[in-house]
Amino acid sequence: MIILVPLLAPIAKTYGIHEIQFAMIYIFNASIGALSPPMGVSPVELQDVK
């Protein structure tokens, strides 16, 4: 996230995407990525919580 946002934000601004909209889309996609395979670590961590 620290690496991709500075690279993608100027590109998004060039295409006319507002910074808030870009941030919301990025956070939404990152949360989906945290829940789905192959990088989905969140379900594995929640499995052991009792």
HELIX and SHEET records of a PDB file:
HELIX    1   1 LEU A    4  THR A   14  1                                  11    
HELIX    2   2 GLU A   19  LEU A   35  1                                  17    
HELIX    3   3 SER A   42  GLN A   47  1                                   6    
END                                                                             
